[in-house]
Amino acid sequence: MTPVTRSPSARPAAGADQTADAGRRKWLSGTARAVAGASLLSLVDPLVRAGAWAAGTDAPEKTEVKIGFIPLTDCASVVMASVLGIDKKHGVTITPSKEASWAAVRDKLMNGELDMAHVLYGLVYGVHLGVGGPKKDMAVLMNLNQNGQAITLSNKLLQAGARDGESLAKLMAADKREYTFAQTFPTGTHAMWLYYWLAAYGINPMKDAKVITVPPPQMVANMRVGNMDGFCVGEPWGARAIMDKIGYTAVTTQGIWQDHPEKVLGTSAEFVSRHPNTARAVTAAILEAGKWIDASPANRQKTAETIAAKSYVNTDASGIVDRMQGRYDDGLGKSWTDAHAMRFYADGAANFPYLSDGMWFLTQHKRWGLLKEHPDYLAVATQINRIELYKQAASAAGVALPASETRRSTLIDGVAWDGSNPAAYADGFKVKA
């Protein structure tokens, strides 16, 4: 990869929205043929299709599927697939299972107590490579959403003059004390967003700060009692910190990487091997649920009201709905409508398990010393991200496919990522472990 000059204060270009619109048009143009193919495929007798999918039948091998989730807004498509009965349309019954922590999700996926899970992208990759726990072959069936996380800083930092990354770096350089930041799982998305953002301003999270792991629902309570200076977590807990007047949003994660991958539908490779039709059916059902959520503001409102219940996220719907609708308030007096808020479908663009997305997490695991050696980036991503199975599910759900299995993005520090040379990318950062 051609070296890119990095600037801690670099920001996405002013034309980012125009670029995103152009990319969207390219997506829709490139996938028109795929949608037509999906429509034609739906006319083929299921027993004919089954020859490509399974031996003799495409019926789900297991019809009762237990899917773990953490109380976060982005569990919505899993929940709504069940609540709306979309799962039964595809021959399965999804039972959402509320879990206490990502470590619990990991353990239950590994021992088979959960069939699948709403789970951190990097957790799946970490388990597959034996980073941070026992090793087990894993699978990513689809992306559940893009965007919609945030880094929250405490009011204590605000009073000391830190409002954003640049002023935080100045404060940490001038006032030498131990600064504590929380993420939700060592190999997960929130850890990687937190580390990347800090490093973009010259702060080394491994050397200049103390980083702790806290389950998402416990973030706000821990900040309230002074256990951390900042945290990165999924919604609604960033918004909750503002509502409770204990912190403010320093940056959204879409401000770090526009349209970044977030949670995935994860499972073990063993489950996919034994139940390929079930895996495909569940993926199709959740794709349709994501399409329904994104179809209208009314559907998003209904979703927020549904997942706010005690059995799911267990918070006021008012704490969920604004950011789900793209309405942001940073707690410092700035309000805006975010064009890249949490998306569950986005014409299929939010759901495709790009190989480059998976490889990106591996590059950051290597950057921060979680991986000691370079893995075979492409081989690992190809093994984990079940693209062929996803394509089959997308055909069943009438969802468009992209023209490529990789994509190009430019992150907050101005560095471009396209998956073409992951080892050079991982080694090229000035700030690293």
HELIX and SHEET records of a PDB file:
HELIX    1   1 ALA A   16  SER A   42  1                                  27    
HELIX    2   2 PRO A   46  TRP A   53  1                                   8    
HELIX    3   3 THR A   73  CYS A   75  5                                   3    
HELIX    4   4 ALA A   76  VAL A   83  1                                   8    
HELIX    5   5 ILE A   86  LYS A   89  1                                   4    
HELIX    6   6 TRP A  102  ASN A  111  1                                  10    
HELIX    7   7 TYR A  121  LEU A  129  1                                   9    
HELIX    8   8 ASN A  155  GLN A  159  1                                   5    
HELIX    9   9 GLY A  165  ALA A  174  1                                  10    
HELIX   10  10 THR A  189  ALA A  200  1                                  12    
HELIX   11  11 PRO A  216  GLN A  218  5                                   3    
HELIX   12  12 MET A  219  ARG A  224  1                                   6    
HELIX   13  13 TRP A  237  MET A  243  1                                   7    
HELIX   14  14 THR A  253  GLY A  255  5                                   3    
HELIX   15  15 ALA A  269  ARG A  274  1                                   6    
HELIX   16  16 PRO A  276  ASP A  294  1                                  19    
HELIX   17  17 PRO A  297  ILE A  307  1                                  11    
HELIX   18  18 SER A  318  MET A  324  1                                   7    
HELIX   19  19 ALA A  346  GLY A  348  5                                   3    
HELIX   20  20 LEU A  355  ARG A  367  1                                  13    
HELIX   21  21 TYR A  377  ILE A  384  1                                   8    
HELIX   22  22 ILE A  387  ALA A  397  1                                  11    
HELIX   23  23 PRO A  422  ASP A  427  1                                   6    
SHEET    1   A 5 THR A  93  LYS A  98  0                                        
SHEET    2   A 5 GLU A  64  PHE A  69  1                                        
SHEET    3   A 5 MET A 116  LEU A 120  1                                        
SHEET    4   A 5 LYS A 263  SER A 268 -1                                        
SHEET    5   A 5 MET A 138  ASN A 143 -1                                        
SHEET    1   B 5 LYS A 210  THR A 213  0                                        
SHEET    2   B 5 THR A 180  GLN A 183  1                                        
SHEET    3   B 5 GLY A 230  GLY A 234  1                                        
SHEET    4   B 5 GLN A 149  SER A 154 -1                                        
SHEET    5   B 5 GLY A 247  THR A 252 -1                                        
SHEET    1   C 2 ARG A 327  ASP A 329  0                                        
SHEET    2   C 2 SER A 335  THR A 337 -1                                        
SHEET    1   D 2 SER A 409  THR A 410  0                                        
SHEET    2   D 2 ALA A 416  TRP A 417 -1                                        
END                                                                             
